[in-house]
Amino acid sequence: MSRQLTSPVVIATHNPGKLAEMRELLAPYGIEAQSAGELGLAEPHETGTTFAANARIKAMAAAKATGRAAFADDSGLVVDALSGEPGIHSARWAGPDKDFRGAMNRIQTLLIERGARMPEQRRAHFIAALCLAWSDGHLEEFEGRVDGVIVWPPRGEKGFGYDPLFRPDGFDITFGEMSAEEKHGLPPKGKGLSHRARAFVKLAAACLHRDV
């Protein structure tokens, strides 16, 4: 049986974009959260070979350091024509300065080198693995995925990371052009579109009680 999550929780991230999105997802459930960055926690080495493994590493490290339940995400962009890259290395492609414009340029350059110019040759998907960890070692894990295509040039200044490069199936705009509610708003107001929202819907069904 799944364990219910109660306040306070640690969001095991130093990424302000992810932090804002996770707080918005947790807010309707009345869950109070602080980030690993706000608590001054060190970032653990992400040595996993899958998104789920890296989410587990981050959540467990934060839970052990604080004694609280910790909520971690590991996510990335998987490009079919690039044999799944950047995948679990999505953040690393942006380098220590978080230069995602440079990372998007790199993806476009590699796609052109492989002759991938048409939409059907530029298929991609975002994956998000979410992990809840408690200091006694209990884990709850969930995954979400959204499919789409890589566009060029990047479009939109909203969102973060590779959002301006990715147009989800069934839409004419990129994640970078969507409002927060359009991208990851949950029903009834939103459609729970993003990979992180889709994973979170599963987490909420198992571990959260909505009383508002």
Beta strands, then each sheet from edge to edge (+ up, - down):
strand 1: 9-11
strand 2: 33-35
strand 3: 69-79
strand 4: 123-133
strand 5: 139-150
strand 6: 166-168
sheet 1: 2+ 1+ 3+ 4- 5+ 6-
end
